[in-house]
């Protein structure tokens, strides 16, 4: 233990012997360190909290909540984008409005490094900007960083309003172009369909088409078959003659024939042609009545033909004639559809193309109207609502670095460097502060040592040197205190 104490005393003695070297090194390190600390810029920080909400002023049927969240994430990225921060640099006074693009880009890059955007739940964003003084005074730098945060929010809000209107106008121009092209294609498809209908009239689906005509004919034939069954049943139960009545000279068949011919004349007077179904049926009925009238006696008494029976026979004959006509029509229509199978398919294809183009055009027109309404609404309403929850803070002191603490840290670093330099030199030089160390180094016995004898003049000289050394140390401590006070004063000026 005593050996360690002796070594410690020897080390202190060596440092003391070289105290001026230690003091010089301490002064050099302190001066250099304080210069470095003075050149370090003070950074001032301003913070705010904002909340973003996307207001759907014109609801879209295809929108979903994920689109709103993606829009919020996109807005958060745009908040710290280079284009937005370049405008902020101009608005906050960091650069002039006449600055070149290179200067704007440089200022935007510096702000991007100094800006921190953190998203929190409920679409709340923490915005922090930390700027160096850049040669400005503390109050000027603090005011600048506050202006920057304020303008980040205001410039971004204005850009969203302008951007929404500009995007709507650009989208409307694009949709107008698409609608013009769609209407041209729609007109061509409509003309192609109309021309096809004109070339294939009577063979197309729809009203008057072969399919509908065939269905109508079959339905009417089914009704006629039902009526024929009813008429046949009535004929079986009706007698052909009525006995005991005097003859009138004109048979029933002849009377019915005259009535039918009068009805046919009325039809022709109305303009019905021989191809009309009613005219055809009536002609068949007239032919049947002529045959009956030829077999009917011209006069005399006795039994008379039953008019009800004759009417039923005429009705049956007309129904049979109409059914025969319908059967012919069904055969003709079936043959027509067999001969022209591609007409319906081609017409269906033209209809599909027309319907697709019409639906596409209707959607484009509806989309244009929606975008127009959205742009008009966004110009008068806040489509992107930005609420400032906490106003930008005004820094009262530099955030970093802590220069008062660094001043004292430099002092201690300088003192440590001086002690280390003196100790190192004491270990390098070949002197022996004690007789025991000389004996250990040489391996020879040391007979004795000579004690230094101090005269009054030597004591006075040493006292003067010690006084100057104390003054040098006091000057270092005083300078440290002054620098510390100066840094504290500069920090107080900001607040």
Buried (B, 14 or more C-beta within 10 A) or exposed (E): EEEEEEEEEBBEEBBEBBBBBBBBBBBBBBBEBBEEBEEEBBBBBBBBBBBBBBEEBBEEEEEEEEEBEEBBEEBBEBBBEEEBBBBBBBBBEBBEEEBEEEBBBBBBEBBBEBBBBEEEEEBBBBBBBBBBBEEBEBEEBBBBBBBBBBBBBBBBBEBBBEBBBEBBEEBBEEBEEBBEEBBEBBEEBBEEBEEBBEEBEEBBBEEEBBBEBBEBBBEBBEBBEEBBEEBEEBBEEBEEEBEEEEBEEEBBBBBBBEEBBEEBEEBEEEEBEEEBEEBBBBBBBBEBBBEBBEEBEEEEEEBBBBBBBBBBBBBBBBBBBBBBBBBEBBEBBEEBBEEEEEBBEBBEEBBEBBEEBBEBBEEBBEBBEBBBEBBBBBEEEBBBBBEBEEBBBBBEBBBEEEBBEBBEBBBEBBBBBBBEBBBBBBEEEEEBBBEBBBEEEEEEEBEEEEEEEEEEEEEEEEEEEEEEBEEBBEEBEEBBEEBBEBBBEBBEEBE
